[in-house]
Structure formats: C-alpha cells, structure tokens
Amino acid sequence: MINFNENIDRKNTRSLKWDGMKNLFGREDLLPMWVADMDFRPPKEVSDALKEKVDHGIFGYTIVTESLNEAICDWTNTRHDWSIKPEWLLYSPGVIPSVHTAIQAFTEPGDKILVQSPVYTPFFHMIERNSREVAISQLILKNGRYEIDFDDFEKKLGSGVKMLLLSSPHNPAGRVWEKEELIKIAELCKKYNVLIASDEIHADLVPAPHKHIPIASLDESFADITLTFMAPTKTFNLAGVQASFMVVPNKTLRTKIAAVQASDGFSMLNTFGSIAMEAAYRHGGAWLDEVLEYIRSNIDYVKETISSQLPDLDVIDPEGTYLVWIDCRKLGLSDAELKKRILEKGKLALNFGHAYGPGGEGFVRMNVACPKETVIEGVKRLQMALGK
Ligand SMILES: Cc1ncc(COP(=O)(O)O)c(C=O)c1O
C-alpha cells in the first residue's frame, strides 16, 4: 500500500502549481487545487530509474530504444486493448507541442478546427496561436452528465472544418466517451473529411466501471484519419519531465507530421523523459490502480460534502480524470464575483470555468489528486467562499 496521505511540501520546488500562483492569481496565500498535476510521488521504480541515470552521471545525446517502443506497445495493449506497432510511434516533449505540430502539418492559416466546449483552455490557444479559427460545438449537460449534441456537431463538421480536436476522456467535463459515441464521432468525421486529433492524455485515469477506448482502435478506417496523443505525464505525475508520444497508424499522415516535427528542429526525447516513460509503463501499473482508488475516494468526499453542505453547488461526477467540475450557477454570481470570492474569501486556487469557452461560465474545476487532508481543507475553503 502506498501512503498517498503523506503531505509533501512542494513550495519552493519550481512547482507551477505551488510557486506559480502569484503570476496567475496575483497572490500566493492560496491552497492550490488548480493545474493538473498530482501532489503524489510517482511510482518508486520511476524515481529509481532516474536516480540510476543521475548516478551514472553522463547525460549525452539519447536514442529511442526498442525497449521503450515495446513498453508503450505493451501498455496500450494491456490497458486499452489497442494493439499498435512500434513504427506508428512518434515522440514529442508534450501533447501540447504535438497538437501544435499536427495543426501546422494538416491545416492552413484560416482553417477551422472544431472543439467541444467547455474544454481544456489551451485548445483555444493552440488553434489561435497558429492563426486558425476555433469552431465550437458545445456539449450539453443533461441530468448531471455531459453529452454531445450530434446535430450541432454534424452541422459544425459540415461547415468547412478541417480538424476535430477531441478531448478523450474529456477535460473538464469528466466524460469517458463510450463506444457508440466514438463511432458516431469518427463516422461523421469520415463523412465530412475531417481529420481527428485525439488528445488522450487522460486515458489511463479511468477507474472501473468506465473504460477508455482509443478512438483509433475501433476501426481501421478510423485509425486512418486519426492522430492519437498520449503520455505518461498525467498518469504518473511526470509533467515536469516533458515526454509524450503520438500514435499515427496511417503512413502518409505519419510521414507528414514527422516532417513538420523535423522542420521545427525536434529530433529526440530528453534522457530523463525517455527513462521515466519506460519505467512508468513497465512498472507503474499497480501504482496506477492504487492512485485511482485513492482519487475516487477523494471525488466521493467532494461530492458528498458539497451535496450536504453547499446544496447550491452541483458536482459533475467525473467518469475519468482527477478533475472535479463544479456547477456554481445556482448562486447567481458573475464569473468575476465567483473568482473574487474563491480567491479572497476562500483563499483557494481553482481553475475558473469561463476560461474553458462557452458553457464553462459559472463553473470551477478542482484538482483532487492530492492527500485527503488537502481535499478536506479545499472543500472547507469553498464553503467559506460560497456558503451562506
Ligand atoms: C487535455 C489535456 N491535454 C494536454 C495537457 C498537457 O499536455 P502536455 O503537458 O503533455 O503538453 C493537459 C494537461 O492538463 C490536458 O488536460
């Protein structure tokens, strides 16, 4: 049993979550439950592998080894029933850099790229910073669960969209898309000739009974139009190590995106990224199962406590991810007022929903990948901020 209750002091460790609050929120005296990293140590085998490299003491140029490719293929096979080939893999320092590359490789300035809002804020930035146009199909909230409005989705796909930027599982809606939904998405993308850029960084963070399905795994014709982005960084709390991979079964697409990567000057993973990735995928399975259970109990605590003590708030129960999306709209506060109360009265750093695009207004996102004590304190602060 791993002790996820341990409170590890992360202040003054160059942590964005703990040391970057002044920049974003204008103050430092907050409990950080915002950006998506965990306050847990990764699996011991990962730290041991990194230590071994540090002790070896030479940090020269690094190659991608067959054994790294094999560790990834084994992982997608055992965890996601997806049998992939090593030659389909491309590496990158992160999913964000990969999506940028995909946008540059397969769309032109001015092209429309579809997102399903409310969605991970950088989706908007990545599209806009490449001078492409954001097209939005808003998710609909029905009985506390988000769904795709397929009529609107199809209408948008048919409006000249070139690429779908899919969040699967969806951040912040917490949905783990089901097989039928994924089939409908992919069939419509095929019909309208739209490429799927599938950001599956949260793929592993899905406890039973839900199951993540890589959209490209469902049919060869789907794989042919899909670029899948995955990483061990959310799964095993390695975001600072900066390592991820793309799975691109279609050779034409793969050659093209690899060429754009090369033209950007990217040629290799950093040594620590490649070591951490392999160790995590080879040895991290048991750790992941434990952390998912711990996170689930944190989610249950937030749900139950908010439902009994803050009845004006509605918790959207996440099927995956460690991010809890909370509907505060019944309070009738503006986004500015909601933010002010949470920061100033609650001294709590959350992500504020309006940054997630249309449909995010009046919501907040709470990261519960932290010791239970932090979650208890976070909910208490939310009560101080928003309670009667
Ligand atoms: C949906 C989604 N994509 C990408 C990222 C970040 O990816 P990376 O750190 O690999 O660039 C995050 C981080 O929170 C995320 O939630």
PDBQT file of the ligand as one rigid body, heavy atoms in Angstrom, charges set to zero:
ROOT
HETATM    1  C1  LIG A 401      -6.493  17.568 -22.188  1.00  0.00    +0.000 C 
HETATM    2  C2  LIG A 401      -5.068  17.921 -21.925  1.00  0.00    +0.000 A 
HETATM    3  N1  LIG A 401      -4.180  17.914 -22.935  1.00  0.00    +0.000 NA
HETATM    4  C3  LIG A 401      -2.876  18.213 -22.752  1.00  0.00    +0.000 A 
HETATM    5  C4  LIG A 401      -2.396  18.559 -21.499  1.00  0.00    +0.000 A 
HETATM    6  C5  LIG A 401      -0.953  18.916 -21.328  1.00  0.00    +0.000 C 
HETATM    7  O1  LIG A 401      -0.137  18.117 -22.093  1.00  0.00    +0.000 OA
HETATM    8  P1  LIG A 401       1.449  18.210 -22.051  1.00  0.00    +0.000 P 
HETATM    9  O2  LIG A 401       1.856  18.597 -20.668  1.00  0.00    +0.000 OA
HETATM   10  O3  LIG A 401       1.899  16.842 -22.442  1.00  0.00    +0.000 OA
HETATM   11  O4  LIG A 401       1.816  19.235 -23.085  1.00  0.00    +0.000 OA
HETATM   12  C6  LIG A 401      -3.283  18.575 -20.411  1.00  0.00    +0.000 A 
HETATM   13  C7  LIG A 401      -2.815  18.967 -19.082  1.00  0.00    +0.000 C 
HETATM   14  O5  LIG A 401      -3.570  19.234 -18.195  1.00  0.00    +0.000 OA
HETATM   15  C8  LIG A 401      -4.639  18.239 -20.633  1.00  0.00    +0.000 A 
HETATM   16  O6  LIG A 401      -5.527  18.232 -19.628  1.00  0.00    +0.000 OA
ENDROOT
TORSDOF 0
